[in-house]
Amino acid sequence: PDTEIGLINFKNKTRKRIFFAGPAYSIWDAAWLNKNEVVLAGAEIMEAQKAIPFFLQINMVDSTIKTFQCSDTLQMDMKEYVTNKIKRQL
């Protein structure tokens, strides 16, 4: 399936799409840098356990996006990352 990230404002009952990509892309994490900017961490999945990681820095005020992408394909075990992230949340 495609990947979509939306920002929901419960107070105003609105939703704004901030990222959309095809099935080769995956978002692993997100964090606010300040009240106007969010960073998304993800990767373009090339094949089983190989991916090109990237970060997107999105400014909500002027809708600009800065992209930081690895220059090479990396070997990755995302199952372990997800398992460890879930454990830290509990």
ABEGO torsion letter per residue (X at the ends): XBBBBBBBBAAAGBBBBABBBBAABBBABBBBABAABBBBBBBBBABBGBBBBBBBBBBAAAGBBBBBBBABBBBBBAAAAAAAAAAAAX
